Amino acid sequence: MKQEIKSELTRQLIIDKAFVLFYKNGFHAISVDKVMKETKLTKGAFYHHFKDKKELGLAVISDRIQSRVYDNMILPLLEVGDPFLILKTVFCERIKNFSIEEKQSGCPMNNLINEISDSEVAYQLALKKIIEEWKLALIQLLEKAKADNLVASEVNTSSVAVFLISAFEGVRGIRKLYNNDVVLEDYLLAVERYIDLLR
């Protein structure tokens, strides 16, 4: 049992280090050797857990990226409360609390979408699964709000979900080009106004 725990901790360490390196430097810039140098483990430890870098990339997506999006962007949408406040918390308040490093580095998921999703079907499907789960949670929140007569009946909830996700991910990418938050402030004004117009 102790060996199983140690083995899983080793696997998680490799994934953690890979996530940080991919986020800071980009997926293509990081080799298995660089990941293992950060872990201070042997290459044999890597191949005990992963067949190759592709398998490691998929583990980073499923173990780190998916949990980040679920915890921060999906789970809050499942809470009971004012749907407009929930939407503003997820799409506005969260972005206000990002560190300078997070603003300058962009969204880890969006970075991977832009860098690798068109080069490998497995990456594309894994990243698409996260987006689809996020979209579904938004649709469910909005449909419930429609049923409660809080959101206008003519609102296309799927379109709203795609727009909110695209706006959030897009501005995170664009912010990387600037050394101040003006573009984020413009985003916040527009998105808060858009959410209010759903009534």
Phi and psi in degrees as a GROMACS rama.xvg file:
@    title "Ramachandran Plot"
@    xaxis  label "Phi"
@    yaxis  label "Psi"
@TYPE xy
-60.9647  -38.2277  LYS-2
-65.7869  -37.6499  GLN-3
-64.5317  -41.9635  GLU-4
-64.3665  -45.4574  ILE-5
-60.7256  -41.5962  LYS-6
-63.1713  -43.82  SER-7
-66.9471  -38.1484  GLU-8
-63.1735  -38.204  LEU-9
-63.4169  -45.3455  THR-10
-59.7843  -44.8143  ARG-11
-65.8126  -36.6266  GLN-12
-62.4894  -44.0489  LEU-13
-61.5969  -44.9347  ILE-14
-64.0074  -43.1859  ILE-15
-59.6894  -47.9946  ASP-16
-65.8513  -39.8287  LYS-17
-63.7503  -43.214  ALA-18
-56.9381  -49.4526  PHE-19
-61.8609  -44.7045  VAL-20
-66.8454  -42.7236  LEU-21
-62.6024  -41.005  PHE-22
-65.5717  -43.7947  TYR-23
-77.9519  -33.5381  LYS-24
-118.205  -14.3256  ASN-25
97.6843  150.424  GLY-26
-64.3988  -47.5248  PHE-27
-68.707  -25.4094  HIS-28
-77.1468  -13.3056  ALA-29
-108.605  126.027  ILE-30
-98.2456  167.521  SER-31
-58.6917  -40.266  VAL-32
-58.32  -42.3232  ASP-33
-65.9802  -39.7353  LYS-34
-62.7588  -47.2838  VAL-35
-68.7844  -29.7221  MET-36
-63.0518  -39.0712  LYS-37
-67.8509  -35.1128  GLU-38
-78.1349  -20.7159  THR-39
64.7799  24.6075  LYS-40
-106.531  168.811  LEU-41
-80.1507  160.305  THR-42
-65.8215  -27.1893  LYS-43
-61.3869  -35.6972  GLY-44
-63.3663  -38.5503  ALA-45
-61.7733  -51.1175  PHE-46
-72.8343  -12.6189  TYR-47
-70.674  -30.0623  HIS-48
-106.089  -28.807  HIS-49
-134.683  141.564  PHE-50
-73.3937  -38.8897  LYS-51
-164.283  -175.655  ASP-52
-64.7589  -34.0014  LYS-53
-59.22  -45.7237  LYS-54
-64.2446  -38.1145  GLU-55
-63.4756  -43.3514  LEU-56
-58.7885  -42.4767  GLY-57
-66.0373  -35.6996  LEU-58
-67.941  -38.625  ALA-59
-62.3306  -43.0408  VAL-60
-63.7506  -49.2228  ILE-61
-75.8863  -33.1918  SER-62
-92.7327  -31.5118  ASP-63
-110.455  -54.4046  ARG-64
-62.7435  -48.3984  ILE-65
-61.192  -42.4811  GLN-66
-68.3305  -36.3649  SER-67
-61.976  -47.3914  ARG-68
-66.3448  -42.7974  VAL-69
-61.8555  -49.8885  TYR-70
-64.6302  -39.1349  ASP-71
-99.5869  -26.9495  ASN-72
-117.668  -23.8077  MET-73
-102.017  -52.0542  ILE-74
-53.5046  -43.4593  LEU-75
-61.4892  -27.138  PRO-76
-71.8092  -17.342  LEU-77
-89.9885  -5.31932  LEU-78
-74.0822  157.78  GLU-79
-87.4189  136.642  VAL-80
155.816  -170.279  GLY-81
-64.5457  116.33  ASP-82
-61.5847  -32.2024  PRO-83
-70.6557  -39.3857  PHE-84
-66.5994  -40.6914  LEU-85
-61.3965  -46.887  ILE-86
-61.1019  -42.3299  LEU-87
-68.4356  -34.2712  LYS-88
-64.2258  -46.3226  THR-89
-69.7626  -47.009  VAL-90
-96.1472  -10.7188  PHE-91
-121.864  -55.7776  CYS-92
-62.5881  -39.8525  GLU-93
-59.9447  -43.8668  ARG-94
-67.2917  -27.8885  ILE-95
-68.2471  -26.0178  LYS-96
-95.8869  5.05366  ASN-97
-67.2223  144.909  PHE-98
-72.5795  165.742  SER-99
-57.0861  -41.9516  ILE-100
-62.1326  -42.3462  GLU-101
-65.7255  -36.8793  GLU-102
-66.4908  -41.1572  LYS-103
-76.3613  -26.9168  GLN-104
-93.107  -14.7249  SER-105
79.154  -166.98  GLY-106
-90.0551  126.813  CYS-107
-55.1642  -41.1269  PRO-108
-66.9914  -47.1166  MET-109
-62.5926  -38.002  ASN-110
-59.5521  -44.4465  ASN-111
-68.8794  -38.234  LEU-112
-57.1202  -46.876  ILE-113
-71.5385  -30.7502  ASN-114
-89.7279  -39.2897  GLU-115
-127.119  -9.44614  ILE-116
-67.9292  -22.2354  SER-117
-93.0694  -0.339988  ASP-118
-102.642  -12.9188  SER-119
-153.878  121.839  GLU-120
-58.513  -38.7086  VAL-121
-61.6561  -40.5702  ALA-122
-66.0455  -44.5822  TYR-123
-57.4871  -46.6768  GLN-124
-66.6799  -40.018  LEU-125
-66.1315  -41.5374  ALA-126
-73.2063  -38.9391  LEU-127
-61.562  -37.5418  LYS-128
-58.0167  -40.64  LYS-129
-65.7591  -46.2169  ILE-130
-61.3928  -41.992  ILE-131
-65.3995  -37.9098  GLU-132
-65.0764  -41.5994  GLU-133
-63.1989  -47.7322  TRP-134
-59.0123  -44.7666  LYS-135
-61.5158  -41.7328  LEU-136
-63.0672  -38.335  ALA-137
-66.4352  -45.1783  LEU-138
-59.7203  -43.8043  ILE-139
-62.1424  -42.7241  GLN-140
-61.4497  -45.997  LEU-141
-70.056  -37.6231  LEU-142
-66.0729  -38.2403  GLU-143
-64.7255  -40.7819  LYS-144
-64.4725  -36.1448  ALA-145
-64.9127  -44.191  LYS-146
-62.5291  -30.2098  ALA-147
-89.0897  8.34817  ASP-148
60.0842  32.1496  ASN-149
-98.447  -29.4406  LEU-150
-110.613  139.451  VAL-151
-56.3856  139.653  ALA-152
-63.3843  -26.9301  SER-153
-82.4103  -4.17261  GLU-154
-67.0776  128.744  VAL-155
-87.1866  103.994  ASN-156
-66.7032  -31.4321  THR-157
-66.6504  -42.3457  SER-158
-64.1924  -41.4304  SER-159
-62.214  -43.2304  VAL-160
-60.5382  -47.0072  ALA-161
-63.0727  -42.1298  VAL-162
-62.5969  -47.7117  PHE-163
-62.9896  -43.6475  LEU-164
-63.8111  -45.5756  ILE-165
-64.0511  -41.0392  SER-166
-64.5507  -44.6948  ALA-167
-63.8518  -50.0335  PHE-168
-67.1232  -37.313  GLU-169
-64.495  -45.6019  GLY-170
-69.11  -29.2629  VAL-171
-65.6654  -35.8708  ARG-172
-71.4588  -43.5531  GLY-173
-65.8067  -36.1867  ILE-174
-58.1259  -26.6314  ARG-175
-60.997  -21.4577  LYS-176
-82.7969  -12.5172  LEU-177
-115.381  159.211  TYR-178
-108.649  16.6088  ASN-179
-146.461  179.151  ASN-180
-100.921  15.0111  ASP-181
-57.3465  -43.1973  VAL-182
-66.0316  -33.4248  VAL-183
-68.6967  -39.4129  LEU-184
-63.6316  -40.3642  GLU-185
-63.846  -42.3625  ASP-186
-58.6907  -47.3586  TYR-187
-61.2229  -42.9459  LEU-188
-60.8472  -45.336  LEU-189
-68.5826  -43.8469  ALA-190
-71.39  -39.9764  VAL-191
-61.2982  -40.9388  GLU-192
-66.8168  -41.8686  ARG-193
-61.3815  -44.2611  TYR-194
-61.5924  -40.4613  ILE-195
-64.1807  -31.8204  ASP-196
-73.6831  -8.45287  LEU-197
-74.2802  -14.6809  LEU-198
